[in-house]
Amino acid sequence: MKQRYQRQQLVSQLGPQSQALLTDARVLIVGAGGLGSPVSTLLAGAGVGRITLVDHDVVSLSNLHRQTLFTEADIKQPKVLAARERLQAINSDICVQAVNEALSSKNVERLVSQHSIVVDAADSFFTSYLLSDVCFRHRIPLVSASVLTTSGYIGVFCGTEYAPAPSMRAIFPSPPLSAQNCSTAGVTGPSVGVIGSIQAQEVLKVIVNSPAQLLGKLLYLDLWDYRQSIVNFATASEPKYFAPLMSEDKLSTDDVLLDVRSELEINQNPRKRSHIAIPVNQIHQRHSKLDNSSRIVCVCKSGQRALNAAHQLIGLGFENIAVAL
């Protein structure tokens, strides 16, 4: 028994035989921020053999209260590069790769297909759907978490060929209209730390194929009042229609581009391609302007409102819908 991992191998749910599984695991972590910090640190310490970090952001002062991978010396440095250095210092036995770019429809297939487990630590519905669509197709487990203010959730989606689970779209068919995030609503560092730690625990359980993993379940936690609940969504059905995610360079000449930003945003930053403009909160009143015979591709700034507009249109009977970013 290697001394580094002796204490975790004493845990009966793991045991000495678990280390070979951890060493062989290939984990993709999307997001090197508040959730990504504890997840990556704990998985590195546990001896997960290959960790790939994906993030395009840089460290800022406002990150440091919750992003424990970084120090003041890392400010303005790319997160994944600083994180890789820190993780390799924690465990030189493992391989840590840094991908300093945003996850997109252009790179998601390549990145996901090279890994055995995917960790969604980006806290973005657009990213969650993007990862879920590919993980569900390849039957690669997706361990997703989200946290805002002092509460959040953790769940295991998609599963494997032998132990399948519903996708993110099955349990979250409609993204929230509000694009609240840590920058607008706030978050406490301990809340992120606790939920990120549980997310790392779930990754270990998935790697060793524990029957106790949150496969097809959501654990909700309120870390201010210490309330929790588990929702079983294992029987949730996949949506009959949903809007696939794509990059704008994949648009065809026949596509109808629907810009769901506000009139002020459009005037300040107009798109080069001609489009129809309907703000997301006016879709129900003005959808008659749209031709159901053509593919309608919803766009906005971040993808959040476009996802919501696409869901509304599907509910109104439109079937050929996509979202581009």
Secondary structure, 3 states (H helix, E strand, C coil): CCHHHHHHHCCCCCCCCHHHHHHHCEEEEECCCCCHHHHHHHHHHHCCCEEEEECCCECCHHHCCCCCCCCHHHCCCEHHHHHHHHHHHHCCCCEEEEECCCCCCCCHHHHHHCCCEEEECCCCHHHHHHHHHHHHHHCCCEEEEEEEECEEEEEEECECCCCECCCHHHHCCCCCCCCCCHHHHCECHHHHHHHHHHHHHHHHHHHCCCCCCCECEEEEEECCCCEEEEEECCCCCCCCCCCCEECHHHCCCCCEEEECCCHHHHHHCCCCCCCEECCHHHHHHHHHHCCCCCCEEEECCCCHHHHHHHHHHHHCCCCCEEEEC
